[in-house]
Amino acid sequence: METPALLVELLRIYSKVFLNSKPCSTCEKMHRTYYIRLMREGLEQVDKNRTMSKRTCELKENACIFYKGAHYTNNNITDSTAVQMLKAFPGLKKQFVKLPASPAKKEQPKAEKKEAPKKAPVKKAEPKKEQE
């Protein structure tokens, strides 16, 4: 790194983005690796961290669930995945300390009832009187 301030900033951002990992502050080769990883995966990781911070479910400590070809723990499970799991396998409720909140249904504004247009009164034809 060009200046020590830039190095400190790189290490701080890397640590924050990749969930408090402890990057090496003395190895120049690793500094380049951290920079490249931030450039390649940084934004994706930030989005993932935001999603994870909004979740409401929590698995038991050391719980690991295998579902649709992937292992899920508290580090990578999202509410939507948890809801899908529980729909498919209700017995998995035992693995959760806190169940995911059901997605809030967006209330649609009730449409005002429009009155049907009034039909014009139909005049009945008077029976013709036979002329004599």
C-alpha positions as CSV (number, residue, x, y, z in Angstrom):
1,M,0.0,0.0,0.0
2,E,1.2,3.5,-0.7
3,T,0.5,4.9,2.7
4,P,0.0,3.4,6.1
5,A,-3.4,5.2,6.3
6,L,-4.6,3.4,3.2
7,L,-3.4,0.1,4.6
8,V,-5.3,0.6,7.8
9,E,-8.5,1.6,5.9
10,L,-8.2,-1.5,3.6
11,L,-7.8,-3.8,6.6
12,R,-10.8,-2.1,8.5
13,I,-13.1,-2.4,5.4
14,Y,-12.0,-6.0,4.7
15,S,-12.6,-6.9,8.3
16,K,-16.1,-5.3,8.4
17,V,-17.2,-6.7,5.0
18,F,-16.1,-10.2,5.6
19,L,-17.7,-10.4,9.1
20,N,-14.9,-9.4,11.5
21,S,-12.3,-11.6,10.0
22,K,-8.8,-10.8,11.3
23,P,-6.7,-9.9,8.3
24,C,-2.9,-10.0,8.5
25,S,-1.5,-6.5,8.8
26,T,2.1,-7.4,8.0
27,C,2.0,-9.5,4.9
28,E,2.1,-7.5,1.7
29,K,1.1,-10.4,-0.5
30,M,-2.1,-10.8,1.6
31,H,-2.8,-7.1,1.3
32,R,-3.1,-7.4,-2.5
33,T,-5.3,-10.5,-2.0
34,Y,-7.6,-8.6,0.4
35,Y,-7.9,-5.7,-2.1
36,I,-8.7,-8.1,-5.0
37,R,-11.2,-10.0,-2.9
38,L,-12.9,-6.7,-2.0
39,M,-13.1,-5.7,-5.6
40,R,-14.5,-9.0,-6.7
41,E,-16.8,-10.0,-3.9
42,G,-17.2,-6.9,-1.7
43,L,-20.5,-5.6,-2.9
44,E,-22.1,-9.0,-3.1
45,Q,-20.9,-9.7,0.5
46,V,-22.3,-6.4,1.8
47,D,-25.7,-7.2,0.3
48,K,-25.6,-10.7,1.9
49,N,-24.7,-9.1,5.3
50,R,-27.7,-6.7,5.0
51,T,-30.0,-9.6,4.2
52,M,-28.7,-11.6,7.1
53,S,-29.0,-8.7,9.6
54,K,-32.8,-8.4,8.7
55,R,-33.6,-12.0,9.4
56,T,-35.9,-13.0,12.2
57,C,-35.1,-16.8,12.5
58,E,-32.5,-18.4,14.6
59,L,-31.3,-22.0,14.6
60,K,-30.2,-23.8,17.8
61,E,-26.5,-23.5,18.6
62,N,-24.4,-25.8,16.4
63,A,-27.5,-26.8,14.3
64,C,-26.8,-27.6,10.7
65,I,-29.6,-28.4,8.3
66,F,-29.1,-30.0,4.9
67,Y,-31.8,-28.8,2.5
68,K,-31.8,-28.8,-1.4
69,G,-28.1,-29.7,-1.7
70,A,-26.8,-27.1,0.8
71,H,-26.0,-26.9,4.5
72,Y,-27.6,-24.2,6.5
73,T,-26.5,-22.7,9.8
74,N,-27.0,-19.4,11.6
75,N,-24.3,-18.0,9.4
76,N,-26.1,-18.4,6.1
77,I,-29.9,-19.2,6.6
78,T,-32.4,-16.5,5.6
79,D,-36.0,-16.2,6.5
80,S,-37.2,-17.1,3.1
81,T,-35.1,-20.3,3.1
82,A,-36.3,-21.2,6.6
83,V,-40.0,-20.7,5.6
84,Q,-39.5,-23.0,2.6
85,M,-37.8,-25.6,4.8
86,L,-40.6,-25.5,7.3
87,K,-43.3,-25.9,4.7
88,A,-41.5,-28.9,3.3
89,F,-40.5,-30.4,6.6
90,P,-42.6,-29.1,9.6
91,G,-40.5,-31.3,12.0
92,L,-37.6,-29.0,11.5
93,K,-39.2,-26.6,14.0
94,K,-37.3,-28.4,16.7
95,Q,-34.0,-27.1,15.2
96,F,-35.0,-23.4,15.7
97,V,-34.7,-21.3,18.7
98,K,-36.7,-18.6,17.0
99,L,-39.0,-19.3,14.1
100,P,-39.0,-17.0,11.1
101,A,-41.6,-14.3,11.0
102,S,-44.3,-15.0,8.4
103,P,-44.0,-12.6,5.6
104,A,-46.3,-9.6,6.1
105,K,-49.1,-9.6,3.6
106,K,-49.3,-6.3,1.9
107,E,-52.7,-5.0,2.4
108,Q,-54.2,-3.9,-0.8
109,P,-56.3,-0.8,-0.6
110,K,-60.0,-1.7,-0.8
111,A,-61.5,-0.5,-4.0
112,E,-64.5,1.6,-3.5
113,K,-67.6,-0.1,-4.8
114,K,-68.8,1.7,-7.8
115,E,-72.4,1.7,-8.4
116,A,-73.5,-0.1,-11.4
117,P,-74.9,2.2,-14.0
118,K,-78.6,2.4,-13.8
119,K,-80.5,0.8,-16.6
120,A,-83.0,2.8,-18.5
121,P,-86.5,1.7,-17.7
122,V,-87.9,-0.5,-20.3
123,K,-91.4,0.5,-21.4
124,K,-93.7,-2.4,-21.9
125,A,-95.6,-2.3,-25.1
126,E,-99.2,-1.8,-24.5
127,P,-101.3,-4.6,-26.0
128,K,-102.9,-3.4,-29.2
129,K,-106.6,-3.1,-29.1
130,E,-108.3,-4.6,-32.0
131,Q,-110.2,-2.1,-33.9
132,E,-113.7,-3.1,-34.7
